């Protein structure tokens, strides 16, 4: 970077709730610091930019892209590839871009099933002809190709090369400030962290958690609405499913401080291959399920039945990057 030259910054949202875009404003007065060192060339949620504006830019002319949201549509894939082409640095910003996030839970269904529920089967739907979005549409004799709705939700790095990751749903203000510092240093010196760096802690959340851990066994799984947890004792030891043992720290333990268990939005640590499986192993150990030979089938079933929605619990944010990341539908051959 030439000294005194502003960084060109692009922000884009794909399959997401918009919380990551809002979170960028939570840095308050530091937004002025960012404005002093960066010019925004794309931010659809906040400014009236057109995709054509990006297409006309020279390849590699944009310095950094903050891409939030999973890839659900052909439009998302197209923009991800276009921005990768135009930007020097691609940042997966937020849990959806990093791991697939909440939208990734749709991988338990295919396109047809989702469309049937959304456009035909819900009680509030008024659609007697069963019309659903099409990938091709004919207008004035011309065929137009519309955005493709994929059968699967993808994390960003399954579609394009990603340089850095900022996890969180949404990322904590402290981590966004770290990212602003990285942008500022890049503007001043041209230096960047090692490729593939995760802008968060290298430790598991449990290692940063201030709560006391004393017991090694629990007798039952409980839910937050069933009781008021002790504010000083480990939530897992109180029977709540907390994903802290396998989840990367760096969030400031916001949920824990609110007396709620970790839901895993910062994703796995570098030592964990499959987030949900690792958490499930931790839960099994405190429940004593590794000693399952001493339990009857009825006792095992009674314990496992206490875990409501296992998939949504253990893979709430990371299903698209899991070892088994989707449901495969068997097609009958006529």
C-alpha positions in Angstrom: 0.0 0.0 0.0 1.2 3.5 -0.9 1.5 5.7 2.2 -1.6 7.8 2.7 -3.6 5.9 0.2 -7.0 4.7 1.4 -8.0 1.0 1.5 -10.8 0.0 -0.9 -13.3 -2.0 1.1 -16.2 -4.2 -0.1 -19.0 -5.6 2.2 -21.5 -8.1 0.9 -24.2 -10.2 2.5 -25.5 -13.5 1.2 -27.7 -16.0 3.1 -27.8 -14.3 6.4 -30.0 -12.3 8.8 -28.2 -9.0 8.4 -26.9 -9.0 12.0 -23.2 -9.0 10.9 -23.8 -5.7 8.9 -25.4 -4.2 12.0 -22.5 -5.4 14.2 -20.1 -3.4 12.1 -21.8 -0.3 13.4 -21.5 -1.5 17.0 -17.9 -0.3 17.0 -19.3 3.2 17.5 -16.7 6.0 17.1 -14.2 3.6 15.6 -16.3 3.6 12.5 -14.8 7.1 12.0 -11.3 5.6 12.2 -12.4 3.1 9.5 -13.8 5.9 7.3 -10.5 7.7 7.6 -8.5 4.8 6.1 -11.0 3.1 3.8 -13.3 3.9 0.9 -16.3 1.6 0.6 -16.9 0.4 -3.0 -19.8 -2.0 -2.3 -22.2 -2.4 0.6 -25.7 -3.3 -0.7 -27.4 -3.3 2.7 -26.4 0.3 3.4 -25.7 2.0 0.1 -27.0 2.1 -3.4 -24.4 0.2 -5.2 -25.1 -2.0 -8.2 -23.4 -5.2 -9.2 -22.3 -3.5 -12.4 -20.2 -1.2 -10.3 -18.2 -4.1 -9.1 -17.9 -5.7 -12.6 -16.3 -2.6 -14.0 -13.5 -2.6 -11.4 -10.1 -3.9 -12.4 -9.2 -7.4 -11.0 -7.4 -7.1 -7.7 -8.2 -3.4 -7.4 -10.2 -3.8 -4.2 -8.1 -4.4 -1.1 -10.5 -6.2 1.3 -13.9 -7.8 1.1 -15.9 -8.7 4.2 -18.3 -11.4 3.1 -21.0 -12.4 5.5 -23.7 -15.0 5.0 -23.7 -18.6 3.6 -23.9 -19.5 0.0 -27.5 -20.6 -0.7 -28.3 -19.1 -4.2 -26.5 -19.0 -7.5 -26.4 -15.2 -7.0 -24.4 -15.7 -3.8 -21.9 -18.0 -5.6 -21.7 -15.6 -8.5 -21.0 -12.6 -6.3 -18.5 -14.6 -4.1 -16.5 -15.5 -7.2 -16.7 -11.9 -8.7 -15.6 -10.4 -5.4 -12.8 -12.9 -5.1 -11.6 -11.9 -8.5 -11.8 -8.2 -7.7 -10.4 -8.3 -4.1 -6.9 -9.0 -2.8 -8.2 -10.2 0.5 -11.4 -12.2 1.2 -12.6 -12.3 4.8 -15.4 -14.8 5.9 -17.2 -12.5 8.3 -19.6 -14.1 10.8 -20.6 -17.7 11.5 -22.7 -18.1 8.3 -19.8 -17.3 6.0 -17.3 -19.2 8.2 -19.3 -22.4 8.8 -22.7 -22.1 7.1 -24.4 -20.9 10.3 -28.2 -21.1 11.0 -29.1 -21.2 7.2 -26.9 -24.4 7.0 -29.5 -26.3 9.0 -31.5 -26.4 5.8 -29.1 -29.1 4.7 -31.4 -31.6 6.3 -33.8 -30.9 3.4 -33.6 -30.4 -0.3 -34.8 -27.6 -2.6 -38.1 -29.4 -3.3 -38.9 -30.0 0.4 -38.1 -26.4 1.3 -40.2 -25.0 -1.5 -43.2 -27.3 -0.6 -43.1 -26.0 3.0 -42.6 -22.4 2.1 -45.1 -22.1 -0.8 -47.6 -24.9 -0.4 -47.9 -26.6 3.0 -47.9 -23.9 5.7 -51.3 -23.0 7.1 -50.9 -19.3 6.3 -50.0 -20.0 2.6 -52.6 -18.9 0.0 -51.2 -20.5 -3.2 -53.9 -22.7 -4.8 -52.0 -23.2 -8.0 -48.8 -24.3 -6.1 -46.6 -21.7 -7.8 -42.9 -21.8 -6.8 -39.9 -19.8 -7.9 -38.5 -21.0 -11.2 -34.9 -21.0 -12.5 -36.0 -19.9 -16.0 -38.7 -17.4 -16.9 -39.9 -16.3 -20.4 -40.6 -12.6 -20.8 -41.5 -11.1 -24.2 -40.3 -14.2 -25.9 -36.9 -14.1 -24.2 -35.7 -16.7 -21.7 -34.3 -15.2 -18.5 -32.2 -17.3 -16.1 -33.0 -16.5 -12.5 -30.8 -17.2 -9.4 -30.5 -20.9 -8.8 -31.6 -22.2 -5.4 -29.1 -24.9 -4.5 -30.0 -28.2 -2.8 -27.2 -27.5 -0.3 -26.0 -24.6 1.8 -22.2 -23.9 1.6 -19.7 -22.1 3.8 -17.8 -19.4 1.9 -14.6 -21.4 1.6 -16.4 -24.2 -0.1 -17.0 -21.8 -3.0 -13.9 -19.5 -3.1 -10.5 -19.2 -1.5 -10.8 -17.4 1.9 -7.9 -15.6 3.5 -9.2 -14.8 7.0 -12.1 -15.8 9.3 -14.0 -13.7 11.8 -16.5 -16.0 13.5 -19.5 -15.1 15.7 -23.2 -14.6 15.4 -22.5 -11.8 15.1 -18.8 -11.2 15.7 -18.1 -9.5 19.0 -17.2 -5.8 19.0 -13.7 -6.7 20.3 -13.1 -8.9 17.3 -14.4 -6.4 14.9 -12.0 -3.9 16.4 -9.2 -6.4 15.9 -10.2 -6.5 12.3 -10.2 -2.7 12.0 -6.7 -2.7 13.5 -5.6 -5.2 10.8 -7.1 -3.0 8.1 -5.4 0.1 9.6 -2.0 -1.7 9.7 -2.5 -2.9 6.1 -3.3 0.7 5.1 -0.1 1.9 6.8 2.4 -0.9 6.0 0.8 -3.3 3.6 1.3 -6.1 6.2 -1.3 -8.8 6.9 -1.6 -11.7 9.3 -0.7 -15.2 8.0 -3.2 -16.5 5.5 -6.0 -18.6 7.1 -5.8 -16.8 10.5 -9.0 -16.8 12.6 -9.6 -13.5 14.3 -10.5 -15.0 17.6 -8.9 -17.0 20.5 -6.9 -20.1 19.9 -8.3 -21.5 23.1 -11.6 -23.2 23.8 -14.2 -21.1 25.5 -14.0 -23.4 28.6 -10.5 -22.2 29.1 -11.6 -18.6 29.3 -14.8 -19.2 31.3 -14.6 -17.9 34.9 -17.1 -20.4 36.3 -16.2 -23.1 38.8 -15.8 -26.7 37.6 -16.0 -29.3 40.3 -18.1 -32.3 39.4 -17.2 -34.8 36.8 -20.6 -36.4 36.3 -24.2 -35.2 35.8 -27.3 -37.3 36.2 -29.6 -35.5 33.7 -29.9 -33.0 30.9 -31.8 -29.9 31.7 -33.0 -27.0 29.7 -32.6 -23.2 30.5 -36.3 -22.6 30.8 -36.7 -25.3 33.5 -34.7 -23.6 36.3 -32.5 -20.6 37.2 -28.9 -21.8 36.9 -26.3 -20.9 39.6 -24.3 -17.9 38.2 -21.0 -19.2 39.5 -21.1 -22.9 38.7 -20.2 -24.5 35.3 -23.4 -24.6 33.3 -22.5 -28.0 31.9 -22.2 -29.4 35.4 -25.7 -28.1 36.1 -27.0 -30.3 33.3 -27.2 -27.6 30.5 -25.8 -28.5 27.2 -23.0 -26.0 26.8 -20.8 -26.2 23.7 -17.9 -24.4 25.4 -15.5 -27.5 25.6 -15.1 -27.6 21.8 -16.0 -24.0 20.8 -13.4 -21.4 20.0 -13.2 -18.5 22.6 -12.9 -14.8 21.8 -16.6 -13.9 22.2 -16.1 -12.4 25.7 -18.3 -15.3 27.0 -21.4 -13.1 26.3 -23.9 -15.9 26.6 -22.2 -17.4 29.7 -22.3 -14.0 31.4 -26.0 -13.8 30.6 -26.4 -17.2 32.4 -27.0 -19.0 29.2 -25.0 -21.9 27.8 -22.7 -21.5 24.7 -24.4 -22.4 21.5 -21.2 -22.7 19.5 -21.4 -19.7 17.1 -17.6 -19.2 17.2 -17.1 -22.7 15.7 -14.5 -25.3 16.5 -11.0 -24.7 17.7 -8.1 -25.6 15.5 -7.8 -28.9 17.3 -11.3 -30.0 16.5 -12.2 -31.6 13.2 -16.0 -32.0 13.7 -17.6 -29.5 16.1 -20.8 -31.3 16.9 -19.1 -34.7 17.3 -16.5 -33.2 19.7 -19.3 -31.6 21.8 -21.3 -34.8 21.8 -18.2 -36.7 23.1 -17.8 -34.1 25.9 -21.5 -34.5 26.9 -21.2 -38.3 26.8 -18.2 -38.2 29.1 -20.0 -36.1 31.8 -23.1 -38.3 31.5 -21.0 -41.4 31.9 -22.1 -42.9 28.6 -18.7 -44.3 27.9 -19.7 -46.8 30.6 -22.8 -47.7 28.6 -22.3 -51.4 29.0 -23.4 -51.0 32.6 -26.6 -49.3 31.5 -29.8 -51.0 30.2 -31.2 -50.0 26.8 -34.1 -48.3 28.6 -31.7 -46.2 30.8 -29.6 -45.2 27.7 -32.8 -44.2 25.8 -34.1 -42.2 28.8 -30.8 -40.2 28.9 -30.5 -39.6 25.2 -34.2 -38.6 25.0 -33.4 -35.6 27.3 -31.4 -34.1 24.4 -34.0 -32.2 22.4 -33.2 -31.6 18.7 -29.6 -33.1 18.7 -28.8 -31.9 15.2 -29.9 -28.3 15.9 -28.1 -28.5 19.3 -24.7 -29.8 18.3 -24.5 -28.4 14.7 -26.5 -25.2 15.1 -23.8 -23.2 13.3 -21.5 -25.8 11.7 -23.5 -28.4 9.8 -22.3 -27.4 6.3 -18.6 -28.0 7.4 -19.3 -31.2 9.4 -18.0 -34.6 8.3 -21.6 -35.5 7.5 -22.9 -32.2 6.3 -26.2 -32.9 4.6 -29.1 -35.4 4.3 -28.8 -37.5 1.1 -32.1 -38.2 -0.6 -32.4 -41.7 -2.2 -34.0 -41.5 -5.6 -36.0 -44.4 -6.9 -35.1 -45.7 -10.3 -38.1 -46.4 -12.4 
